[in-house]
Amino acid sequence: MKTLVLILVIAVSSFSTATSQDVTLNGTIDETELVYLSTIREDFIRHKENVFLLYNIGIGIVQRIDSLFTEQRADTANTDLVKGIMVTRQYDRTIMAYRDILNGSYISDPQLKLKIARHVARFKGFADAKRGWDNQWDITARPFIYKHGLFNHPPVSRTSEPDKRYNLYRDPEFRTVLWDRRMFAYDVTYITPALLESADAIIERIDELLDD
């Protein structure tokens, strides 16, 4: 009886070891999974580049508007300032294709699945928020700029002697619009480090799997 039990234990142990090895080997050499891993890696590298591009746009907006509010920018008529704050580019959402990665057997590594699922969920929230911020800018600020122009003489009610140097940057309402734009852009720069760190962790994990 003891001999039979020992044989069963050895058999079960051998089967478990073999199964574990099979899973590892399949995860390493399976061509289909390698295609998924390589494609995911490429998509997340492009995703990082896109996130960093929008970070640069956001930081440029913040710096331009801050230079105006702090009076460090003497040339308030500079078209570079205007062009720089009008950009409302959206995030590339290609990686949203992986939002349901946990529901399939495309990849076998649980750590990678969890990292991707968390990142995509976080990114979707940020991307939706940015779309809302940009839409608000398009609805409120753009019409204001297009209606009033950037260089107008003040109406008679503002001063009895119109100042030819007057422009929208002196208008309190427009400065409020600029402040909103500045805060939206700052929010983008604030969330970027977390997105980049998360994407780096995913790429690093894929590199580990490909190296193994």
C-alpha positions, 0 to 999 in steps of 0.5 A: 500500500505504501509503495502504491501511494509513493508511486502515485505521489511520484507520478503526480509530482512528475505530471505537475513538473511536466505540465509546468515545463510545458506551459513555460516552453509553450509561453517561450516558443509558441509563435502566435504568442510571440507575435502578440508580445512583439506587437504589444511591445511596438504599440506601447512604444508608439503609445509612449511617444504619443503620450510624450508628444502631448506632454510637450504640447501641454508644457509648451502651453503652460510656459507660454501662458505663465510667461504672460501672467508673470509679465516675462513675455514683453511681446504679447502680440507674438503669434507664437503665443497664440499658435502654441495655445490653440493646439487640441490634439487628442491621444492616440487610442490604439492601445485600447485594443488591449483593454480585454486582454484578460479575457483571452488566452493571447498571452500566458503571463499573468503579470503582464496581463494585469499590467496591461489591464491596469494601464489601459483602464487608467489611460482611458480615464485620462484620455476621456478627461482630456477630450472633455477639456479640449472640447470645452476649450473649443466651445468657449475659447475659440469662438471668443478669439475668432469673434474678437480677434487678437488686436482690437481697439477698445470700445468707447465705453472702456476709455475715452481715448482708445489705446492702439496697443490694446489687445485681448491679453488685457481683457479680464475675460480672456485672461480667465479663458487663458487660465482655464487653458493653462490648467487643462494643459497642466493636468496633462503634464501632471498625469504624464509621468504615471502613464510613462512609468506604467508603459515602461513597466509593460515594455520591460516585462515583455522584454523579460519574456522575450529574453527568456 
